[in-house]
Amino acid sequence: MTRRVVLWRHGRTEWNVAGRVQGQTDTALDEVGVRQAAAAAARLASLRPVRILSSDLQRARHTAEELSRLTGVPVELDERLREMNFGEREGLTWKESWERFPDLMKAMLEDREERFPGAELHAEAGARRRAARGRVHVPGVPGGHLAHVRGIVELLVDRVGADLAGARHPVAAHRVERGHAARAGDVGRRVTPGVYPPRGRV
């Protein structure tokens, strides 16, 4: 049986527009984000999801609730599915991050992970997401796994699954899955390997 996990990123927030790191800061959808969530939900409802899983952060939760309203499938919230905690980088732009943490930013670009003040390491975030894996089973759908990428709303859709819980970056996860990304404003866009989202837009 084929199983599928659809990854659906939340709609736009004001911090997305400003290029500020969101992380676990509980930012809300802006007017455009609300419209994006509604438009994407209308298309994704045709996939007939059997479960809808979401971070408890409001930008993800409100995006997921649009699909729940159309399908009658309740949104299951789990704080372990939250975006990575970026600590004191949250609320900063890319430029501001470099001004405040030049050595840590340099290490990040060189793929030498060092902890920002108050932040998680990627391995810690991956372990947190893997801990949520046990609740992703779907009765009658063997092998359903958690697929989570940086605070994206998850949908476990009929007979579909992937295990990307430990993936470090969105691009890495999509490359492994060889699937389609579903952002609130861009349903079904195929991700180009190696193309990373705009810096700071997390």
N, C-alpha and C positions, 0 to 999 in steps of 0.2 A: 504494500500500500504506500502511496505517496503521501508525505506529510509536508506541511508548509508552515513556516513562521514568517509573518509579515512584520517588518520593522517600520514603524511609523513615527517620524519625528514630530514633536509638538509644533504648534503654530508659532508665528513670530511674536517676539516680545520687544519692548522698547530697548532692552539691553542688547538684543540681537542687532537692532538697527545701529546702536551706538558702538558695537564691537566690544562690549564688556563681557568679561568672563562671568558666567552665571553659576556653574557648579551647583551647590545645594542651596544657594540663595533662592527664596521662594518667589520668583518673579511671575507676573501675570501676563497672559496674552494681551497684546494690544488689539485695536480694532481690526487691523489686517489679519492678525493671527486668529481671531475668532472666525472671520470669514473663511480663512484657509482651512481651519479645522472642520467647519461645516461642509465645505465643498469636497474635501477629501473623504469625509465620512460617507457622503452620498455615493461615492464611487466604491469605496471599500466595503460597503454593506452588501454589495453583490457577491462578495466572496463568502458570505454566510459564516462568519466566524463562530467558533464554538466556545472560545474563551477570549476575554480581553484583559490583559495584564498591564498595569501601569505603576509607575512611581507615584508616591503620594504628593509630590510637588504639584502645585496647582496648574502650571503650564502643561504638564503631561496629563494630569487628571482631567482638566477641562477639555483637552483635545479628545481624550478617550471617551468622555461622556457624550460627545456628539455622536459617535458610532453606537454607543449603548442605547441612546435615545431612538435610533433608527432600527436597531436589530432586536432590542429587548434583552440582549446579553448583558449581565451586570459587569461593571468594572471592578476588578479585583486589585486592590491597592497593596503595595508592599514597599516599605521604605528602603529595603535592601536593593531595590531597583533604581534608586536615585542616581543622578549624575554623580560623577566623581567629586569629592570634596577638594576644592582647590585652595582652601584656607584663605590666607590674606591676599591672594591674587583675585579673589572674587570681587567683582565691581570695578576692576581695573581694565583699561584698554591694553592693547598690545604695547603701545608706546609707554604707557604708565608702568606696565609690568617691567619693561626693560630699565626704566629710570629707577625703580624701587629695588628690583632684584636682578641686577645685571649678571652676576655670576651664576645664579640659579637658572636664568633664562638661557645663558650660553650652554650650560650643562644639558639642559633639556634639548636644545637643538642638536647637540652632539650625541644625543641618545645616551647620556650618562645621567640617569635619574637621581636627583637629590630632592629631599623633602623641602617644599616651601613651608613657611611657618603656618602651623595649624592644618596642613593639608594631608590627604591620603597619598600613599604611593600607589602606582598602578596595580601592583601585585595585591595590595590590600583591598583595592576596589574590586578586583577580579574575584578575590576570595569571598567578599561580601555578596557579590552577585551569584556565585556558585552555591552559596548557602541557601539561596532562594530556589534552587533547582527542584527540590523535592515537591514543591506545590504546583509544578507545571504539568503534572501528569493529566492526561485526558482519558477518561474511561473509554475503552474500545479502540484507542489509538496508541499502539505500542511504541515505546521509545520517544515519547514527546519530551523535548528538552527545552531548556531556557535559552533564549537568544536575546541578548541584551547588549546594546551599544550606546553608551553615554547618554543615559537619561531618555532614550527614545521610548515612546509608548510601544508595547508589544501586543501583537495579536497572534494567538495560536489558532490558525485557521485549519479547517477540516483536513485531517490526514497529513499534516505538514510539520517539519521540525528541524532544528539545527542546534549546535552547542557552541556558542560563541562567547560564553560567559567570561572567559579569560582573555578575550581579545583586547589588545591595548588601545588600538585606534579604530575608528569607524572604517577607514579604508581597508585595513587588514581584515576586519571582520567580513566586509562585503566581498573581499577577494576570496576568502575561504569559502563563503557561501555561494559565490558565483550567481547571486540572485539579484533582485531588484530592491532598490531603496524606495521607501514611500515616505516622503516628507509631507507635512500638512499642505504645503503649497505646490507640491510637485510629485503627484502620485505615480509610482512606477518608473521613475527615472533610473536608468541603469548607471551604476557607479563606475566611473573610469578608474581603474587601478592606478595608484600613485598620485591621484589628484586629491589633495587634502582640503577640507573646508577652510574658508577664510580664517586667518589667524585671529584668535580671540573670540570667534563666534561659536561659543560653546554654552 
